[in-house]
Amino acid sequence: MSTTTKKHDDRIAQMTFASVYPLYLAKVEKKGRTKKELHQVIEWLTGFDEKKLQQLIKEKVTFEVFFQQATLNPMANRITGLICGYRVEEIANPLTQQARYLDKLVDELAKGRKMEKILRTA
């Protein structure tokens, strides 16, 4: 098991989704992907549609609240690999793991992976 520190976990829990979202968007758009594709990836992981996503951004919810309200995709455990120096499948803290799942999906989108691969359908 890959353990993150309590400080690290707390920092992720208290970060607002609204503060990270523009970074995700900039990252994927810089690589030629679209906001629509980003939202498709976020919806696949969390179940949040466009309207709910905008509401959560407007409310400046923390990642903790963001993932409490999410309905995590049952195939999320198929998301594996390294992100920010951690193996996502080995992160012990569930919230930190979920946040890193999202980071990993955004990363794959920015790297030009095919959508069906990102959404674990292929």
N, C-alpha and C positions, 0 to 999 in steps of 0.2 A: 504493500500500500504506500502510495505517495502521500506524505502528510504535508499539508500547508500549515503555516503557523496560525495561531488564534488571531494574531494581529492582522495577518493577511486576509483571513476569512472575514473578520469584522469589517475591514476596509471595503471588501467587495460587497458585503451585505449593506453597507451604508452609502455606497455610491448610487447616484441616481441614474436611472435608465436614460433620462433626458440629457444628461451630461455625456454619455457614451454614444448615444444614437447618432449625433452628427459626425462623430469619428468613424463609425461603421459606414455611414453613407458616403463620406468623403473617400474612404478606403476603396469601396467597391466601384464608385463612379470614376475614380482615377484610373481604374483598371478596365474601364469600358463596360461595366455592368450597370444595371439600372436600379432605381429606387423600388420599382415594382418587384424585381427579383429579390432584393433585400427583404422586402415585406413578405414575399412568398416563403423565404427561408425562416423568418421570424415566426410567421404563422404556423409553418410546419412544426417547429419546435414547441411553441407555446399555446397554439390554438387561438391567438389574438388576431382578430380581423383588423382591417384598416381603422375603423372607427374606435375600437377599443385601444389600439396602439396609440392613436392620437390623444385619446383621453389620458392614458397613463403618462405620456410625455408631458402633457399640459399640467397634470397633477404632480409632476416631478417625483414620482414614486421611487423608492430605493429598489435595488435589485432584490432585496429580501421580499418586499411587497409584490414586486413584479412577478417573481417566481411563485409566491404564495397563491397568486391569482391565476397563474398559468395552468393549463392542462397539458402536462408534458407528454410529448409524442411517445407512445410505447416503444418505438424503434430508436429512441434517443441513445439507448445503451450501445447502439451500433457505431456511435461516433467515437472514434479512437484516434490516437496519435498525440503528438507533442504540441503543446501550446504554452507559451510563456515559461518554458522550461519544465512543465509538468506533463505527465502522461494523463490525459483526461480520464481514461478508463480506470485510473488508480487513485484519483482524488477522493479522500475519505469524507470530506465535508460535502453534504448533498447540495447546498446552495452554491458553494464555490464550484462544484462540478457542473452544475447547471449553467452558471455564468460562463464557464470555460467551454461548455458545449456550444453556446451561442458564439463565443469568440472563434471557435474552430470552424463553425459553419460559415461565418463571415469571411474568414481567412480562405476557405476553400472557394467561395464565390469570387473573391478578389483574385485568386490564382487561376481563375478560368475553368474550374472543373465544370463538367456538364451538370445541369440541374438535377437530372435523375440520379446521378451519383451522390450529390450533396444531400438530396432528400431520401437517400438510402432505398430507392425503389429498384435500382439496377444491381 
